[in-house]
Amino acid sequence: MSSNKNALIRYKTLDKCLKNKYRKYTLEDLIDACSDALFEFEGKESYVSRRTVQLDLQNMRSEKFGYEAPIEVYERKYYRYSDSEYSIHNISVNESDLKAMNNAVQILKQFKDFSMFKEMNGVIQKLEDSIHSTGQKSIIHLDKNEQLKGLEHIDILYESISSKKVLNILYRSFTAKESSNYVVHPQLLKEFNNRWFLICQHKGKMYNLALDRMESISIEENVVYIDKDLDGDEYFKDIVGVTVSDTMAPRNVIFFVDSHNAPYVKTKPIHKSQEIISETEKGTLFKVCVQLNFELERLLLGFGDSLIVHKPRKLRLKLQDKFRAGSKNYENLKIPDED
């Protein structure tokens, strides 16, 4: 059992003892009560040390967990609450606490339409009722798209990662003429630019499969799951987006942004490695250290004529070709005269 759950059981047990008006509890009695409670919960001997209970009482007295319990020692050996009506379960909250809780509820409500949050609806409603926040509109609005195709797959993908199950996914990429079956070992779910992706292993290689291209999913019961033990922060640390290369080293990407748009890049870096190399009246020269991938190209292209890639040369030439092709598209565009 986790140490947090152990502590929770001890606090509940101590609270029960300290508010008992019909029995006197010494420190040894409190130790025994906590040990018995843990034994009852775990089904095995679990002795709680004297120091542990003393620290628990100290924590309950302090502001650490918001209890500030009025614990007193009387007759130099017995413990109780000086306020006979006190309990750690009757903690009152001030107006500031209610406002903070209400803001959290409003944010949680915005996720309620996602299938993986459906079971939280009841919890959110209870919170809303308990802090009297019904009827208040949300001040914070998150960018989300509940109509995005593929969200219905999140439940089974999430559960398969959690329970380490191999999946058979019927998948059709944007470039494929026909759908194909992928037997995958799911590792992570990743959201990027309002689209969801499954990071998984397939035939010894890592893939990112877009949920909106999945046609059906079934569990492969007879295949042993391969756990890559991926840490999302570590796995995505050198990229923008979702496409990670196992073999490509991150490169220094140096780019210039004009003075009108540079503040946007300064305040919203395109990657955590972003640095400023130099600044002039005309604009700012930035550097990031990332793998070169499709998502990075799309992001840089999105700045249009306000951004120029200096290095690496391969990336600069690639974006240059795309701008030329885009310019030709407009030059060759033929549409009827507008009214």
NUSE-515743 format. One line per field, with one value per residue: residue number from 1; residue in three letters; x, y, z of N, C-alpha, C in turn. Coordinates in steps of 0.001 Angstrom, whole numbers, plus 500000, padded with zeros to 6 digits. Each point is the difference from the previous one (the first is absolute). Layout:
<recs>
n = [NUM,...]
res = [ALA,...]
n.east = [X,...]
n.north = [Y,...]
n.up = [Z,...]
ca.east = [X,...]
ca.north = [Y,...]
ca.up = [Z,...]
c.east = [X,...]
c.north = [Y,...]
c.up = [Z,...]
</recs>
This chain:
<recs>
n = [1,2,3,4,5,6,7,8,9,10,11,12,13,14,15,16,17,18,19,20,21,22,23,24,25,26,27,28,29,30,31,32,33,34,35,36,37,38,39,40,41,42,43,44,45,46,47,48,49,50,51,52,53,54,55,56,57,58,59,60,61,62,63,64,65,66,67,68,69,70,71,72,73,74,75,76,77,78,79,80,81,82,83,84,85,86,87,88,89,90,91,92,93,94,95,96,97,98,99,100,101,102,103,104,105,106,107,108,109,110,111,112,113,114,115,116,117,118,119,120,121,122,123,124,125,126,127,128,129,130,131,132,133,134,135,136,137,138,139,140,141,142,143,144,145,146,147,148,149,150,151,152,153,154,155,156,157,158,159,160,161,162,163,164,165,166,167,168,169,170,171,172,173,174,175,176,177,178,179,180,181,182,183,184,185,186,187,188,189,190,191,192,193,194,195,196,197,198,199,200,201,202,203,204,205,206,207,208,209,210,211,212,213,214,215,216,217,218,219,220,221,222,223,224,225,226,227,228,229,230,231,232,233,234,235,236,237,238,239,240,241,242,243,244,245,246,247,248,249,250,251,252,253,254,255,256,257,258,259,260,261,262,263,264,265,266,267,268,269,270,271,272,273,274,275,276,277,278,279,280,281,282,283,284,285,286,287,288,289,290,291,292,293,294,295,296,297,298,299,300,301,302,303,304,305,306,307,308,309,310,311,312,313,314,315,316,317,318,319,320,321,322,323,324,325,326,327,328,329,330,331,332,333,334,335,336,337,338,339]
res = [MET,SER,SER,ASN,LYS,ASN,ALA,LEU,ILE,ARG,TYR,LYS,THR,LEU,ASP,LYS,CYS,LEU,LYS,ASN,LYS,TYR,ARG,LYS,TYR,THR,LEU,GLU,ASP,LEU,ILE,ASP,ALA,CYS,SER,ASP,ALA,LEU,PHE,GLU,PHE,GLU,GLY,LYS,GLU,SER,TYR,VAL,SER,ARG,ARG,THR,VAL,GLN,LEU,ASP,LEU,GLN,ASN,MET,ARG,SER,GLU,LYS,PHE,GLY,TYR,GLU,ALA,PRO,ILE,GLU,VAL,TYR,GLU,ARG,LYS,TYR,TYR,ARG,TYR,SER,ASP,SER,GLU,TYR,SER,ILE,HIS,ASN,ILE,SER,VAL,ASN,GLU,SER,ASP,LEU,LYS,ALA,MET,ASN,ASN,ALA,VAL,GLN,ILE,LEU,LYS,GLN,PHE,LYS,ASP,PHE,SER,MET,PHE,LYS,GLU,MET,ASN,GLY,VAL,ILE,GLN,LYS,LEU,GLU,ASP,SER,ILE,HIS,SER,THR,GLY,GLN,LYS,SER,ILE,ILE,HIS,LEU,ASP,LYS,ASN,GLU,GLN,LEU,LYS,GLY,LEU,GLU,HIS,ILE,ASP,ILE,LEU,TYR,GLU,SER,ILE,SER,SER,LYS,LYS,VAL,LEU,ASN,ILE,LEU,TYR,ARG,SER,PHE,THR,ALA,LYS,GLU,SER,SER,ASN,TYR,VAL,VAL,HIS,PRO,GLN,LEU,LEU,LYS,GLU,PHE,ASN,ASN,ARG,TRP,PHE,LEU,ILE,CYS,GLN,HIS,LYS,GLY,LYS,MET,TYR,ASN,LEU,ALA,LEU,ASP,ARG,MET,GLU,SER,ILE,SER,ILE,GLU,GLU,ASN,VAL,VAL,TYR,ILE,ASP,LYS,ASP,LEU,ASP,GLY,ASP,GLU,TYR,PHE,LYS,ASP,ILE,VAL,GLY,VAL,THR,VAL,SER,ASP,THR,MET,ALA,PRO,ARG,ASN,VAL,ILE,PHE,PHE,VAL,ASP,SER,HIS,ASN,ALA,PRO,TYR,VAL,LYS,THR,LYS,PRO,ILE,HIS,LYS,SER,GLN,GLU,ILE,ILE,SER,GLU,THR,GLU,LYS,GLY,THR,LEU,PHE,LYS,VAL,CYS,VAL,GLN,LEU,ASN,PHE,GLU,LEU,GLU,ARG,LEU,LEU,LEU,GLY,PHE,GLY,ASP,SER,LEU,ILE,VAL,HIS,LYS,PRO,ARG,LYS,LEU,ARG,LEU,LYS,LEU,GLN,ASP,LYS,PHE,ARG,ALA,GLY,SER,LYS,ASN,TYR,GLU,ASN,LEU,LYS,ILE,PRO,ASP,GLU,ASP]
n.east = [500848,499613,501094,499504,499687,501194,500510,499253,500315,501259,499913,499329,500942,501009,499388,499761,501269,500516,498997,500539,498815,499931,501151,500930,500719,500891,501263,500225,498886,500470,501195,499434,499256,501095,500724,498980,499901,501333,499994,498956,500708,501218,499483,500932,500898,499686,501196,499349,501080,500619,501142,499505,499462,501174,500578,499165,500145,501315,499885,499242,500904,500859,500437,500914,498980,500099,500499,501207,500132,498984,501142,499527,500972,499176,500068,500723,498932,498835,499561,499611,498846,500560,499689,499026,499731,501303,500213,500982,498859,500105,501024,499947,499447,500961,499670,501253,499873,498791,500575,501085,499198,499286,501143,500444,498822,500079,501283,499724,499028,501075,500396,498818,500133,501237,500016,501312,499240,499285,500803,500613,499000,499819,501320,500005,498889,500596,501127,499313,499288,501123,500431,498764,500622,498845,499922,501217,500139,500615,500957,500505,500401,500003,501061,498828,499912,498825,499896,501219,500146,499661,499298,499142,501217,499903,498760,499835,500467,499325,498930,500262,500304,498926,499284,500785,499087,500227,500053,498890,500639,498780,501019,499621,501248,500311,501176,499428,500045,500552,499097,500776,500295,500007,500889,499499,501077,498814,500579,499591,499188,499984,499728,499812,499921,499339,501045,499473,501083,500147,500853,500470,500260,500529,500136,500180,499087,500321,498680,499528,498907,499483,499329,500040,501094,499618,499829,500844,499687,500871,499782,501331,499166,500398,500130,501254,499554,500507,500497,499902,499097,499185,500827,498782,500355,500533,498932,499256,501049,500324,498679,499482,498881,499855,500631,500363,501239,500167,500257,499077,501153,499720,499485,500990,498807,500579,499167,499668,499522,499193,500267,499117,500585,501205,499206,499304,501160,500271,498743,500044,501066,500610,501002,500097,500665,498950,500891,500324,500338,499122,500014,499191,499991,500654,500589,499664,501227,499271,500153,499649,500036,499610,499277,500401,498779,498950,499781,501338,500025,498918,500611,501178,499405,499413,501275,499881,499826,499510,500241,501312,500076,500988,499865,500110,500944,499996,499775,500991,500702,499672,500113,501164,500180,499589,500738,500972,499765,499937,501094,500487,499558,500436,501187,499851,499570,498989,499398,498690,499803,500444,498800]
n.north = [498809,501055,500758,500595,498791,499568,501159,499861,498710,500352,501004,499160,499093,500849,500466,498724,499763,501035,499651,498857,500344,498732,500370,499677,500734,499080,500401,499099,500510,501200,499594,499391,501094,500723,499239,500015,501307,500082,499244,500686,501041,499670,499594,500824,499446,501140,499979,500941,500661,500171,500093,498968,499479,500214,499600,498957,499922,500105,499148,499248,500312,499741,500976,499027,499361,501156,499070,500393,498704,500259,499362,499464,500171,499166,500400,500746,499372,500649,499530,501222,500281,501201,499986,499650,501091,500048,500003,499252,499340,500881,499929,501222,500523,500888,501271,500221,499060,500496,501193,499555,499394,501119,500700,499126,500133,501305,499823,499264,500893,500672,499054,500370,500602,499996,498938,500288,501119,499135,499084,501114,499835,498836,499801,500451,499281,499005,500223,500045,498973,499388,500622,499569,499306,499364,500032,499806,500926,499237,500463,498792,500198,498677,499950,499603,498768,500034,500677,500097,499505,498879,501002,499315,500097,501184,499602,499309,501091,500849,499226,499910,501293,500310,499142,500705,500409,498960,500896,499669,500917,500142,500325,501201,500141,501298,499379,499150,499100,499128,499489,500071,498743,500675,499065,500753,500506,500427,501210,500942,500860,500638,501182,500345,501305,499661,499186,498773,499511,498787,500063,499208,498756,499925,498682,500255,500770,501267,500065,501054,499433,500746,500413,501119,499236,499770,498839,499165,499584,499008,499249,499902,499082,499450,501317,499707,500814,500924,500154,501123,500020,500552,500988,500532,500578,498836,499270,501037,499865,499282,500026,500467,499763,498995,500426,498860,500331,498680,500483,500939,500647,500661,500951,500855,500510,500782,500872,500850,500802,500617,501296,499936,498898,500554,501006,499551,499980,501208,500391,499420,499549,499733,500114,499141,499545,500729,500621,501184,500040,500763,501313,500453,501179,499247,499398,498731,499598,498905,499164,498862,499040,499549,498887,499779,500479,499326,499748,499885,499316,499327,499890,499753,499168,499719,500350,499285,501219,499778,498790,499992,498767,500121,499213,498726,499891,498705,500437,500904,499113,499140,500908,500296,498696,499837,501056,499511,498765,500542,500705,498903,499386,501094,499887,498687,500619,499309,501110,499820,501099,500553,499944]
n.up = [500000,499307,500182,498892,499522,500359,499575,498915,500028,500216,499108,499217,500298,499885,498901,499672,500349,499385,499210,500435,500459,499644,499429,500896,499110,500373,499915,500976,500560,499670,500454,501043,500136,499731,500810,500872,499757,500005,501129,500431,499572,500469,501174,500459,500839,500611,500583,500644,499634,501142,499305,499292,501098,500613,498863,500033,501320,499762,498979,500789,500907,499027,499202,500137,500614,500625,500836,500457,500184,500855,499771,501108,500898,500586,501242,499139,499563,500071,498839,499623,499363,500077,498715,500824,499291,500242,498673,499572,500138,500979,499162,500500,498916,499762,499837,500359,500978,500314,499881,500655,500901,500006,499977,500930,500607,499753,500346,501089,500118,499582,500852,500477,498817,500475,499228,500038,499918,499258,500557,499586,499125,500641,499898,498745,499815,500687,499353,498860,500401,500389,498899,499708,499034,500145,498682,500479,499078,499103,500767,500316,498759,500013,499188,499548,499514,500660,498836,500505,498788,500598,500567,499243,499456,500611,500293,498866,499403,500766,499944,498697,500028,500741,499268,499159,499123,499199,499012,499350,499289,499512,499212,499669,499612,500015,499966,500865,499011,500842,500809,501078,500360,501134,500295,500979,500579,500454,499892,499134,500589,498823,500553,498730,500140,501107,499884,500075,500635,499486,501011,499039,500361,498776,500052,501280,499405,500331,500210,499319,500487,499033,501072,499261,499917,501250,499362,500592,501233,500088,501072,499921,500433,498851,499968,500331,500924,499201,501202,499289,500986,499105,500146,499992,501145,500300,499630,500402,500807,498919,500125,498872,500672,499121,498905,500623,499689,499832,498795,499860,499936,501099,499225,499891,500249,499093,500540,499026,500951,499137,500157,499011,499560,500188,500460,498947,499319,500469,499937,498785,500667,498856,500882,501004,498907,499717,499225,500519,498704,499345,500214,499045,499422,499128,501033,500266,500321,499765,501024,499400,500884,498800,499966,498760,500075,499611,501273,500109,498855,500396,501159,499448,499155,501165,500178,498883,499480,501207,499482,500254,499509,500887,501028,499657,499119,500373,501225,499885,499280,500949,500951,499472,499769,501254,500360,499257,500455,501215,499698,499411,501105,500665,499408,500158,501107,499530,500376,499960,499285,501122,500569]
ca.east = [499152,500811,500181,498930,498793,500291,499839,498578,499350,500421,499340,498590,499948,500299,498845,498933,500367,500100,498675,499238,499820,499743,501200,501254,501019,501415,500719,500072,498670,499867,500869,499299,498811,500469,500496,498815,499278,500763,499868,498654,499929,500932,499919,501282,500542,500595,500245,500283,500975,499672,500364,499041,498769,500320,500052,498619,499336,500594,499467,498586,499954,500549,499239,500538,498913,498807,499190,500151,499179,500234,500370,500609,500372,499496,500489,501379,500179,498891,499843,498636,499751,499490,498655,499342,499249,500947,500410,500716,499050,499107,500803,499288,500814,499660,499492,501083,500052,498830,500206,500998,499353,499029,500742,500428,498810,499656,500951,499682,498756,500274,500451,498992,499501,500945,499549,500807,499631,498573,499736,500251,498866,499390,500924,499958,498708,500057,500828,499259,498933,500537,500556,498956,500509,499123,499525,501057,500638,501435,500818,501106,499523,501088,499869,499701,499096,499323,499512,501134,499866,500992,499959,499317,500993,500886,499757,500661,501442,500461,499926,500988,501310,500003,500014,501059,499389,500355,498813,499967,499334,499777,500453,500202,500624,499493,500639,499766,498815,499176,500264,500898,499960,501225,500031,500846,500165,499749,500862,499589,499049,500558,499173,500772,499268,498607,499853,500522,500852,500447,501406,499997,501018,499469,501097,501290,500204,499027,499100,498935,498798,498947,498744,498945,500204,499729,498663,499527,501031,499697,501107,500703,500206,501054,501304,500611,500190,501350,499920,501176,500181,500251,499656,499607,500862,501304,499841,499701,500768,500782,499187,498752,498968,499892,500833,501317,500889,500905,501380,500391,500435,499452,500837,499783,499221,500141,499017,499781,498604,499979,499742,498564,499567,500938,499441,499183,500906,500653,499068,499541,501094,499567,500560,500597,501421,500116,500884,500173,501400,500259,498825,500193,498727,499259,499437,500751,500535,499752,500561,499458,500707,498925,500008,499267,498852,498904,499303,500844,499862,498684,499986,500808,499292,498848,500357,500011,501164,500592,501049,500964,500919,501390,500646,500923,499779,499003,498678,499759,499674,498707,498953,500066,499290,498563,499491,499967,498856,498793,499883,499542,498576,499229,500204,499246,498619,499001,498663,499142,500066,499081,499094]
ca.north = [501191,501205,500724,500987,499337,499667,501214,500336,499093,500394,501254,499711,499264,500948,500894,499243,499856,501293,500587,499078,500620,498977,499212,500730,499380,500346,499886,498569,499606,500517,499151,498725,500222,500160,498694,499150,500481,499587,498554,499739,500395,499233,498579,499485,500770,501258,500771,501414,500422,501110,501249,500246,500548,501341,500884,500144,500957,501300,500443,500343,501273,501085,500448,499276,499419,500812,499504,500820,499280,500435,498808,500347,498911,500326,499120,499709,498710,499663,500886,500232,501333,500940,500320,498690,499932,500039,498797,500380,499883,501160,501187,501055,500683,501410,500458,499854,498574,499694,500575,499169,498728,500248,500128,498656,499299,500526,499426,498571,499843,500101,498698,498992,499361,498995,498705,499529,500754,499822,499530,501085,500925,499972,500637,501445,500496,500056,501155,501196,500170,500241,501351,500922,500717,499800,501195,500935,499666,499793,501141,499415,499143,499230,499676,498583,499676,498757,499327,499417,498576,499159,500102,498821,498939,500308,499085,498701,500226,500326,498783,499038,500437,499791,498562,499391,499091,500179,500329,499872,501220,500177,501390,500503,501321,500893,499696,498601,499724,499036,499860,498915,499608,500208,499389,500986,500014,501415,500519,501326,500810,501343,500984,501073,500825,499560,498631,499002,498984,498875,499658,498552,499221,499093,499303,500448,501426,500858,500688,500823,499770,500970,499335,500218,499093,498639,499554,499047,499582,498790,499570,498767,499345,498980,500608,500543,501455,500540,501276,500830,500835,501353,501201,500957,501186,499617,499519,501110,501176,500593,500220,500750,499122,498606,499099,499813,499090,499244,500118,501387,500835,501363,500965,501410,500684,501444,500674,501424,500425,501469,500678,500010,498675,499443,499883,498792,498855,500134,499676,498623,499314,498832,498843,500415,500296,501252,501055,501170,500170,501431,500824,501304,500683,499268,498758,499182,498722,498980,498657,498861,498739,499010,499155,500563,499157,500619,500969,501195,500697,500636,501115,501084,500508,500764,501398,500664,500806,500662,499127,499468,499013,500165,498682,499387,500309,499066,500470,501272,499744,499309,501001,500893,499312,500013,501348,500180,499242,500712,501199,499574,499653,501240,500596,499209,499877,500616,499974,501018,501315,500150,501150]
ca.up = [500000,499906,501265,500106,500476,501398,500804,500027,500950,501347,500362,500270,501268,501076,500116,500681,501408,500675,500217,500839,501313,501019,500290,500082,499149,500150,498724,499680,499517,498637,499164,499827,499172,498618,499557,499774,498813,498823,499901,499489,498594,499180,500277,500483,501109,499567,501221,499794,501005,500897,499317,498914,500571,500498,498831,499516,500890,499718,498706,500179,500733,499182,498838,498853,499205,500209,501122,501206,500980,501389,500779,501291,500912,501329,501067,499615,499301,499114,498837,499532,499435,501004,499514,499883,498737,498882,499262,498767,498897,500036,499740,499288,499004,499915,498695,499020,499663,499177,498670,499316,499673,498949,498754,499605,499507,498678,499050,499862,499238,498577,499528,500286,498793,499536,500508,501116,501191,500255,501358,500938,500030,501321,500940,499730,500468,501460,500351,499640,500981,501336,500129,499553,498835,498855,499327,499648,498729,500086,499588,499244,498914,499421,498590,499877,498898,500369,498794,499310,499749,500659,501458,500544,500224,501126,501127,499841,499907,501347,500820,499492,500490,501449,500314,499188,499034,498592,499210,498542,499550,498565,499871,498640,500004,498961,498717,499612,499189,500733,501433,500374,501410,500768,501330,500675,501455,500312,501063,500467,499237,499869,499313,499406,499044,499995,499479,500917,499386,500814,499832,500187,499296,498978,499321,500498,499807,500636,499089,500567,499199,500279,500385,499005,498864,500471,499591,501016,500956,500775,500854,499634,501299,499976,499725,501216,499932,500172,500705,499738,501189,499508,500759,498974,500013,499462,498627,499090,500410,498921,498802,499958,499448,500451,499212,500601,499283,500875,499522,499714,501127,499914,499281,500287,498977,500195,499155,500241,500020,499928,501276,500304,500467,500980,501358,500112,500152,501308,501090,499816,499304,499225,500698,501279,499817,499243,500487,499142,499604,499858,499716,499368,499767,498963,500532,500961,499533,501022,499798,500746,499733,499845,498816,498868,499665,499258,500838,500082,498719,499941,500946,499446,498828,500453,500211,498702,499608,501172,500554,499041,500570,499573,500065,499039,498585,499447,500400,499330,498600,499943,500196,498844,498910,500292,499741,498550,499492,500425,499187,498668,500115,499913,498686,499016,500441,499126,500577,499396,500622,501139,499917]
c.east = [500888,500080,498912,498721,500175,499733,498531,499250,500369,499279,498534,499841,500258,498836,498868,500282,499919,498646,499091,499930,499955,501210,501213,501079,501386,500666,500094,498658,499800,500842,499313,498797,500390,500489,498841,499259,500709,499930,498647,499905,500848,499901,501319,500518,500681,500168,500380,500921,499500,500269,499001,498736,500247,500048,498610,499248,500516,499458,498541,499847,500373,499054,500360,498925,498688,499156,500010,499155,500350,500295,500688,500353,499512,500400,501379,500188,498915,499824,498513,499945,499478,498598,499290,499225,500921,500184,500712,499084,499031,500762,499177,500944,499554,499579,501045,500126,498855,500185,500982,499391,499013,500681,500447,498838,499648,500931,499699,498763,500236,500484,498895,499497,500990,499651,500789,499689,498538,499725,500278,498819,499357,500854,499953,498700,499977,500826,499245,498909,500556,500565,499070,500415,499094,499560,501084,500659,501501,500743,501170,499433,501191,499717,499796,499007,499359,499504,501131,499827,501119,499983,499334,500972,500829,499839,500797,501516,500595,500048,501053,501411,500119,500144,500994,499448,500464,498721,500192,499166,499889,500179,500184,500564,499441,500556,499718,498721,499036,500387,500909,499859,501372,499838,501009,500024,499859,500799,499517,498888,500530,499027,500913,499145,498565,499768,500658,500757,500309,501465,500131,501168,499318,501184,501366,500289,498899,499200,499131,498812,498917,498694,498920,500175,499783,498562,499407,501175,499535,501247,500561,500403,501226,501388,500530,500329,501464,499884,501294,500287,500331,499577,499722,500923,501356,499898,499832,500906,500723,499178,498917,498986,500045,500967,501423,500789,500924,501461,500471,500392,499349,500998,499717,499279,500045,499064,499800,498505,499984,499500,498518,499552,500912,499427,499142,500867,500726,499085,499408,501057,499491,500552,500716,501478,500233,500891,499979,501490,500348,498704,500423,498631,499135,499358,500964,500440,499891,500747,499233,500807,498980,500291,499205,498862,498914,499318,500796,499876,498678,499943,500761,499324,498828,500292,500101,501258,500654,501153,500890,500922,501395,500719,499042,499592,498897,498583,499660,499566,498629,498853,499959,499236,498491,499392,499922,498798,498700,499772,499491,498517,499131,500111,499132,498523,499063,498637,499158,500154,498969,499139,500539]
c.north = [501247,500696,501046,499379,499571,501196,500379,499141,500389,501272,499765,499284,500920,500945,499329,499878,501336,500653,499083,500548,498975,499122,500909,499258,500523,499900,498537,499489,500446,499182,498681,500144,500123,498670,499058,500400,499571,498492,499627,500307,499085,498493,499394,500919,501261,500890,501430,500477,501193,501338,500343,500651,501406,501012,500230,501033,501418,500572,500431,501330,501179,500385,499201,499439,500752,499570,500973,499420,500436,498806,500444,498729,500397,498899,499445,498674,499687,501057,500117,501350,500900,500474,498685,499846,499931,498621,500466,499909,501179,501292,501018,500663,501449,500367,499833,498545,499625,500512,499157,498663,500166,500138,498646,499208,500461,499451,498524,499774,500036,498683,498946,499267,499016,498669,499549,500741,499790,499640,501072,500949,500075,500688,501509,500602,500127,501195,501298,500289,500423,501402,501048,500795,499868,501333,500982,499563,499866,501219,499524,499079,499317,499684,498499,499804,498652,499217,499326,498492,499240,500072,498799,498863,500212,499005,498711,500163,500290,498741,498989,500377,499699,498524,499215,498909,500335,500202,499697,501170,500002,501487,500375,501410,500832,499641,498579,499848,499074,499981,498804,499697,500183,499292,500809,499790,501457,500466,501324,500561,501430,500900,501094,500718,499514,498671,499050,498919,498895,499744,498521,499341,499041,499418,500574,501476,500794,500758,500973,499902,500984,499277,500171,499154,498540,499620,498995,499573,498743,499595,498673,499288,499087,500551,500637,501476,500379,501392,500779,500957,501452,501057,501091,501205,499692,499641,501159,501219,500698,500316,501050,499061,498595,499054,499965,499006,499312,500257,501439,500742,501379,500946,501410,500649,501486,500716,501443,500300,501523,500606,500000,498677,499377,499895,498751,498768,500058,499520,498609,499247,498778,498715,500496,500358,501371,501023,501160,500162,501478,500734,501290,500663,499238,498721,499261,498692,498991,498707,498993,498766,498877,499066,500699,499055,500826,501094,501293,500815,500759,501227,501193,500610,500899,501467,500781,500788,500703,499197,499485,499025,500240,498654,499002,500263,499124,500471,501313,499788,499337,500993,500984,499402,500038,501378,500286,499296,500689,501256,499668,499646,501246,500645,499309,499883,500753,499829,501075,501329,500111,501233,501150]
c.up = [500000,501354,500196,500541,501455,500898,500119,501011,501435,500443,500337,501337,501183,500230,500770,501499,500752,500258,500822,501430,501132,500305,500019,499209,500349,498624,499576,499474,498547,499026,499711,499069,498527,499430,499695,498729,498721,499806,499403,498508,499114,500201,500430,501110,499480,501223,499632,501126,500817,499298,498896,500531,500548,498849,499419,500836,499757,498689,500111,500729,499092,498860,498758,499097,500211,501179,501177,501137,501430,500917,501293,500763,501392,500978,499644,499251,498991,498897,499623,499281,501118,499623,499709,498698,498777,499365,498744,498790,499965,499762,499229,499010,499918,498579,498900,499537,499067,498577,499203,499577,498853,498639,499481,499426,498595,498933,499767,499135,498495,499415,500039,498760,499393,500660,501212,501295,500385,501456,501046,500124,501370,501038,499837,500534,501520,500466,499767,501026,501359,500159,499405,498758,498787,499431,499629,498711,500198,499478,499146,498931,499344,498540,499866,498861,500286,498788,499227,499858,500708,501505,500640,500289,501265,501143,499879,499904,501370,500872,499566,500441,501488,500363,499152,499075,498584,499197,498523,499488,498478,499723,498541,500068,498863,498622,499510,499191,500726,501476,500249,501477,500634,501346,500810,501513,500439,501214,500593,499122,499998,499247,499464,498970,499798,499296,500990,499236,501010,499671,500342,499276,499042,499241,500361,499833,500684,498941,500786,499051,500415,500305,498945,498743,500394,499669,500980,500865,500718,500785,499514,501294,500029,499686,501278,499814,500242,500602,499775,501158,499617,501004,498973,499925,499364,498519,499013,500206,498850,498756,500222,499387,500547,499306,500536,499165,500990,499659,499802,501271,499875,499348,500500,498826,500323,499037,500458,499947,500029,501307,500385,500626,501053,501411,500189,500235,501340,501119,499880,499201,499235,500596,501249,499880,499367,500713,499019,499713,499917,499676,499326,499873,498998,500534,500900,499357,501142,499665,500842,499620,499998,498830,498895,499641,499310,500806,500148,498712,499933,500910,499440,498775,500398,500259,498691,499737,501177,500599,498876,500724,499437,499927,500651,498551,499405,500320,499290,498545,499857,500158,498826,498817,500225,499758,498500,499392,500363,499181,498596,500018,499864,498614,498944,500330,499051,500621,499335,500718,501105,499808,500827]
</recs>
